[in-house]
Amino acid sequence: MAHVCPWWSVPLTINPPFRRLLHDPEKIVGPYVESGMTVLDVGCGAGWFSIPMARMVGETGKVIAVDLQPQMLAMLRRRAERAGMASRIQTHGCEWNRLGIEVEADFALIFAMLHEVPDQDRMLDEVHRLLKHDGRLLLAEPPLHVSKKRFANEVAIAKRAGFRIVEEPRLRWSHAVLLAKEAS
């Protein structure tokens, strides 16, 4: 199994005030998430994006928050309760080699975690299968962990899975690409 960012590091990454300046969820996913959508947050951690996306999808939408670490999902549930968003967020513990869920999603987010996945082909195939015919995937990776060349390889894997590039949004401290599911 590849290195996975440990659950105990969350206070260092989710609470600093500067995090919102670097990775403001409303600015990053706001253009892609709408009321009523089903959204998949792959590698959700403690919910940096899950909770804001739950606000965006409104009462008729839902966020499926997936993570490998039960401690991360427990933190997310506590934070979602405090934010009044728990009813809109469904948490799901995945296995190291597969998500293991059945859902039809409009949008998926893989933010700063694909580099931790040992079988990226399988992961991206599974996300592709879970997205609706016009579904979108926002893939972003931190340049401190993922070089441009390695990110280009991840994008090539996504293309093999059946995605096409829609745009390359400029995100601070991130390589990023918005992908669309190709028609089967």
DARAKA-V258660 format. One record per backbone hydrogen bond with DSSP energy under -1.0 kcal/mol. NH is the residue of the N-H (numbers start at 1). CO is the residue of the C=O. If there is no record, write none. Layout:
NH;CO, NH;CO
This chain:
9;6, 10;7, 12;9, 13;10, 14;10, 19;16, 22;18, 23;19, 28;24, 29;25, 32;29, 33;29, 36;57, 37;34, 39;62, 40;107, 41;64, 42;109, 43;66, 44;66, 47;44, 51;47, 53;49, 54;50, 55;51, 56;52, 57;53, 61;58, 62;37, 63;88, 64;39, 65;90, 66;41, 67;92, 73;69, 74;70, 75;71, 76;72, 77;73, 78;74, 79;75, 80;76, 81;77, 82;78, 83;79, 84;81, 85;80, 88;85, 90;63, 92;65, 94;67, 95;98, 105;130, 106;38, 107;38, 108;136, 109;40, 110;138, 112;140, 116;113, 117;114, 123;119, 124;120, 125;121, 126;122, 127;123, 128;124, 129;125, 130;126, 131;127, 132;105, 135;132, 136;106, 137;179, 138;108, 139;177, 140;110, 141;175, 145;142, 146;142, 151;147, 152;148, 153;149, 154;150, 155;151, 156;152, 157;153, 158;154, 159;155, 160;156, 161;157, 162;159, 163;158, 164;180, 166;178, 167;178, 174;171, 175;141, 177;139, 178;167, 179;137, 180;164, 181;135, 182;162
